[in-house]
Amino acid sequence: MVARLYVKEGGGIAVKSGPIQYLDITAAPANPPAITNAYSTPNEPTQQPVTYTVTAGLLPALRTQTLSDKPVLIRFASEDNPSQTQSIDCDVDSWSYPAPYDTLPKDAAEIAHGCVTPYAENETLDCTPYSLGDLPPPMPGTTFDNAPDCARSKSGSVSSLRKGLVARLNEPTCTPNNWPDPPITPDKVTELVTNFGDDPRLVTLVVTEFGAFAGTGSTIIPIRYFAGFYITGKDVSAQSPRCEVPGFEEDLHPVYGDTYSTTKKQKLDDGDVWGYFVVRVEYGSGAIGHEDCDFTGAPENCVLALVR
């Protein structure tokens, strides 16, 4: 069973939830005996009425995670429906990225280097002012004035994702995974925070509406907000080997672990990325985010205002 239910978050915007993750139905008759299978109930008058209880578990809204939480799995491609694999086309095709990203396919370079075009948050979730020809803008702006608050999506590919992540995290050498393993110690936290500024595993994600990528081909999606994310693991394949820096190895797959004993199982993580949502704090007026930093809610980028 799949449902798109509406929930209410802070900020005054009603948003769609993800699919139901857990569903349980129980039945309690008026008199014994107990009903063990709620999908097949008796019609005896002595057991009427039967009270049904439905418990549905929904994936909660994105939130900032603690150091001891389990990593979150971000699914880029679905083996069941690969035609719905999509990505955001954030920069104009003619943009030239610096070396060594200039030799990559454009969509892989956007992942490896990061987008250079400024974007803004869309408070109304309205993208009617834009057409496909408007996005991405012809030239990246130098400021956030008039930055688009919608982005163009396009059909994505697992191979481009792999190439982009390998160029970002594996080359020229593997980037250590500084997210601390339990037990959490002050030294481990210091190691993580000290490297946050230039750690390529710390990325900014575009958060949009659930169902935004439900179609195929190019479409226009609203940008709800920007979220910080720390990558601790990725799709393991011959093209994207696991980074195994001693003491700072990448995390195993949150669902499959290291049980890749067959060729079919090896394909189960195609296009998967996992890690932790964090609040990415930016300093100064040239950053995208909210002025107020909230470290208890959604993992939105924020700008830390320095005052006298």
Residue, then its C-alpha position, 0 to 999 in steps of 0.5 A: m500500500v502506498a499513500r501520499l498523506y498531507v502533514k503539517e510542518g513548521g513554516g506554514i507550508a503543508v507538504k506531502s509525506g513519503p509512502i507508508q513504511y509500516l502498516d498493521i491491522t488488528a481486530a478485536p471481537a466483542n467476545p472471545p476467542a481472539i482474532t489472530n488474522a484481521y484479514s479474515t474475521p468471523n461472522e458469528p453474532t456473539q463476536q460482533p461488533v469487531t473493532y479494527t485498529v489500523t497502525a500506519g508508520l510514515l517516514p518522518a520529515l527530514r531532521t538534523q541527526t545526532l552523532s549516534d544515529k544510524p545513517v540515512l539512505i538516499r536512493f538515487a535510482s530504483e531497480d524496479n523503475p529506472s525510468q524515474t531516475q532523475s537529477i537536477d540540472c543546475d548549471v548551463d551546458s556551456w559552463s567550464y569547470p576547473a581541472p580536474y572536473d573539466t574532463l568529466p561529463k557535465d552532470a558528473a562534474e556538477i556532482a564532483h565540483g558542485c553547482v556554481t549557479p546561485y539558487a534561492e528557496n521557494e516559499t510558495l512552491d510555485c514554479t509557474p513563472y518558469s519554463l524549461g527554457d529558463l532553467p538553468p539560467p544562461m550564465p551563473g549569477t555572481t550574487f543571490d539577487n534574482a536567483p531562481d527558486c525553481a530548478r530543472s530536472k532531467s533524466g539521470s544516470v547511475s554511471s554519472l552519479r558514480k563518476g561524480l562521487v568518485a571524482r569528489l571522494n576517491e581522487p586523487t586519494c580517498t577522503p577519510n570518513n570523519w563521522p565518528d563511530p561509537p563510542i563518541t569521544p571529544d577527540k572524534v568530534t574535534e576531528l569531524v568539526t576541524n575538517f568540516g570547512d573543506d571536507p568534500r563529504l559535506v555537501t548541500l542538497v536541494v530539498t523539494e516536494f515528495g513526488a516531484f520526480a514522479g514523471t519522466g524526462s525534464t520537468i521544473i521543481p520547486i526548491r523548498y530549502f537547502a539541507g546539509f548532508y555528510i556522505t559516509g558511504k556510496d554505491v560500491s562497484a568496480q567503477s566506484p570502490r569503497c574508500e577504506v582509509p584505515g580508521f576512517e573507512e566508509d560506512l557499510h550499506p545501512v540495509y545490505g551491509d557487506t552481504y554482496s554475495t551474488t551479482k544480483k545483490q551487488k546491483l541492489d545498491d546501484g545509485d545509493v548514497w548514505g550519510y547524515f543530515v546536518v545543519r550547515v552553518e555559513y558565515g557572511s552575506g554571500a551564503i544561501g540559508h535562513e538568518d536564524c540557525d535552528f539545530t533541532g528541526a529540519p537540516e536547513n542551511c543557515v547564516l550565522a549573524l555576527v553581532r557586536 
